[in-house]
């Protein structure tokens, strides 16, 4: 669950700020 949540958060962050990566 934790891993899945982290993965989703990363995707969400990428969608909001793709330049961060």
KAPEFEN-V304807 format. One record per pair of residues at least 24 apart in sequence whose C-alpha atoms are under 7 Angstrom apart, sorted by the first residue. I is the first residue (numbers start at 1). J is the second residue. D is the distance in whole Angstrom. If there is no record, write none. Layout:
((I/J/D) (I/J/D))
This chain:
none
